[in-house]
Amino acid sequence: MDFVKVKKEQGVTTLILSHPEIRNALDGRMSQSIAQVFEELRDDEETKVVVLCGEGKAFCAGGDIKDLKNLHDNKTPLETRDSVRRMMLRVLGGITGMEKPVIAMVRGPAVGAGFNLALACDMIIASDNAMFGELFVRVGLASDYGGSYLVTRLVGLAKAKELFMTGKMVDAKEAERIGLINQVVPDAELEKTVYALANQLAAGPTRALGIIKTQLNTAVDKDLKESLEAEAHAFGMLIHSDDHAEGIAAFFEKRPPKFKGK
């Protein structure tokens, strides 16, 4: 994989953006590798949870400027549109379409496309040294990698316009306060906190977690009737699952459940 490392341990797979010399900035090769890893992990029975992080002192510094210049110099606007669209759909679709929890572990800057990559994950836990920003306007661009969709859903239209139109940076505490991320912890406790959550989810009912993720990701695009139909369908399947039977047995036997993802 180009600039991506993968580690597996006890149901938790860690995907590491690994180009620290340029603060893990995204180029075409890294994006392709990210997409490929998520496509492979989707059906990997060993993987129950994915942790996405960056190597070194940054999560991801956004798009690689050299790669952006190459697009400008060597592709037409329509060629650029088609190339970027294909890659964004692969990467974001891989993260959001995977019926497994994905946790972003962020230290240092997560900006532009790198910020949006984190926002596509199911939860973001950040170090107290993390910084976030939609900096596209600083180089004369508008959002990519789903930022316009993801940020507006999280913080509302007015705040989204402020973040994108000014290109301002926000620290981890402010990002948590306005609902962009889930939790801020001291840098020394970041990995411990993330992997405690990842291990908790990895021990959970895999099928139910996957369906919960799908239900919530699509909830704002459904009306109440459509949501009830989706919930009824999921309930009908899950109530006959082995994990549900184990959950009921554990409840009556007053012990922790031992889910197997079936």
Secondary structure by P-SEA (a helix, b strand, c coil): cccbbbbbcccbbbbbbccccccccccaaaaaaaaaaaaaacccccccbbbbbbccccccccccaaaaaaaaccccaaaaaaaaaaaaaaaaaaaaaccbbbbbbccccccaaaaaaaaaccbbbbcccbbbbccccccccccccaaaaaaaacccaaaaaaaaaacccccaaaaaaaccccccccccaaaaaaaaaaaaaaacaaaaaaaaaaaaaacccccaaaaaaaaaaaaaaaaacaaaaaaaaaaaaccccccccc
